[in-house]
Amino acid sequence: MNRREGDEHMRILYELSWLWEMLGIALAAAAVCVTCAALICKATKRRLNKKMLAVVGAAAFAGAILAVLLIARTPMPL
């Protein structure tokens, strides 16, 4: 393996690292939203079914992915 191939592997690893970080943030945000939905339903004494949890989790995950992508596109001031 020469130097150019090593640089290519490191670049791919860096890109995947950013992807895993974004997915982790989105998953954490979705977990917080699902927990909040469960607590709200418990406080209002409504029954929370699995379908509702899945919809809340999927919407929160998609929203968090979009938020991270929009934040990543915004340049940071120096």
Contacts in CASP RR format, 6 or more apart in sequence:
PFRMAT RR
TARGET T0000
AUTHOR 0000-0000-0000
METHOD contacts of the structure
MODEL  1
MNRREGDEHMRILYELSWLWEMLGIALAAAAVCVTCAALICKATKRRLNK
KMLAVVGAAAFAGAILAVLLIARTPMPL
22 65 0 8 1.000
22 68 0 8 1.000
22 69 0 8 1.000
22 72 0 8 1.000
25 64 0 8 1.000
25 68 0 8 1.000
26 61 0 8 1.000
26 63 0 8 1.000
26 64 0 8 1.000
26 65 0 8 1.000
26 68 0 8 1.000
27 61 0 8 1.000
29 60 0 8 1.000
29 61 0 8 1.000
29 63 0 8 1.000
29 64 0 8 1.000
29 67 0 8 1.000
30 57 0 8 1.000
30 58 0 8 1.000
30 60 0 8 1.000
30 61 0 8 1.000
30 64 0 8 1.000
32 60 0 8 1.000
33 56 0 8 1.000
33 57 0 8 1.000
33 59 0 8 1.000
33 60 0 8 1.000
34 53 0 8 1.000
34 56 0 8 1.000
34 57 0 8 1.000
34 60 0 8 1.000
37 48 0 8 1.000
37 52 0 8 1.000
37 53 0 8 1.000
37 56 0 8 1.000
38 48 0 8 1.000
38 53 0 8 1.000
41 47 0 8 1.000
41 48 0 8 1.000
42 48 0 8 1.000
END
